[in-house]
Amino acid sequence: MSSPSGATTDGAALYQQWCAGCHGATGRGDGPNARALPVAPARHADAVTMGARGDDALFDTIGGGGAIMNRSARMPAFGGTLTSVQIRALVRRIRILCRCEGPAWSRAELRS
């Protein structure tokens, strides 16, 4: 799936391109760059941890970087690189990897 500008909005493809290097292809925090990081990357496949995080928190972390959410400053801000549609696709991908949903109050489909 692509946006009008030709940039993909496919969450799986975006995850492989932008996230898997640190978080691992299956979201286990075991990407090839993970060993060199001073703080272990989030494990997106962890349903307990990811289930406690709201969709808005995941969106803000991806867009603004780890430091804005008191996470690792090594997590870059992708808000200048990815569109909001692409970031939402990544949030959906994380939900697939963890096989979980965020708290009910945080789910994007409830906010309209």
C-alpha positions in Angstrom: 0.0 0.0 0.0 1.3 3.5 -0.9 0.3 7.0 -0.1 -0.3 9.5 -2.9 3.4 10.6 -2.7 4.5 7.0 -3.4 5.7 6.4 0.2 4.5 3.1 1.6 1.9 3.0 4.3 2.3 -0.7 4.9 3.2 -1.2 8.6 5.1 -4.4 8.1 7.4 -2.8 5.4 7.9 0.3 7.4 8.7 -1.7 10.5 11.4 -3.7 8.6 12.9 -0.5 7.2 12.9 1.8 10.2 12.5 -0.4 13.4 13.8 -3.9 12.9 17.5 -2.8 13.0 17.1 -2.3 16.8 13.8 -3.8 17.8 14.2 -7.0 15.7 12.2 -8.3 12.8 9.6 -9.9 15.2 9.7 -7.1 17.8 11.7 -9.0 20.4 14.3 -6.2 20.9 17.0 -8.4 19.3 17.8 -6.5 16.1 21.4 -6.4 14.8 22.0 -3.0 16.3 20.6 -3.9 19.7 23.9 -5.2 21.2 25.6 -1.9 20.6 23.0 0.2 22.4 23.5 1.2 26.0 19.7 0.7 26.7 17.9 -2.4 25.4 15.3 -1.5 22.7 11.7 -1.9 23.7 10.3 -5.4 23.1 7.3 -4.8 20.9 6.3 -8.4 21.1 5.8 -8.1 24.9 2.0 -8.0 25.3 2.2 -7.0 29.0 4.4 -4.0 28.4 3.0 -2.9 25.1 -0.6 -3.4 26.3 0.0 -0.9 29.1 1.1 1.8 26.6 -1.5 3.8 24.8 -1.7 4.2 21.1 -1.0 7.9 21.6 2.2 7.1 23.6 3.5 4.8 20.9 2.6 7.4 18.2 4.4 10.2 20.2 7.5 8.0 20.8 7.8 7.1 17.2 7.3 10.7 16.0 9.2 12.5 18.7 11.9 10.0 19.7 12.5 8.1 22.9 13.7 11.0 25.0 10.3 12.8 24.9 8.8 9.8 26.6 11.6 9.3 29.1 12.9 6.4 27.0 16.3 6.1 25.4 17.6 9.2 23.7 19.1 6.9 21.1 15.6 6.2 19.7 15.4 8.8 16.9 12.5 11.0 16.2 10.8 9.9 12.9 8.2 12.7 12.8 10.3 14.6 10.2 10.8 11.5 8.1 7.5 9.6 8.3 4.0 11.0 7.8 1.4 10.7 10.5 -0.3 8.0 8.4 2.9 6.0 8.3 3.4 6.4 12.1 -0.1 5.2 12.7 0.7 2.2 10.5 3.7 1.5 12.7 1.5 1.7 15.8 -0.8 -0.9 14.2 2.2 -3.1 13.4 3.3 -3.0 17.0 -0.2 -4.0 18.1 0.1 -7.0 15.7 3.6 -7.9 17.1 2.4 -7.8 20.7 -1.0 -9.4 19.9 -2.4 -6.8 22.2 -4.3 -3.5 22.4 -3.5 -0.5 24.5 -5.8 0.6 27.3 -9.3 1.1 26.1 -9.2 4.8 26.6 -6.2 5.1 24.3 -7.4 3.3 21.2 -7.4 5.4 18.1 -10.6 3.9 16.8 -12.4 5.2 19.9 -11.3 8.8 19.3 -13.1 10.3 16.4 
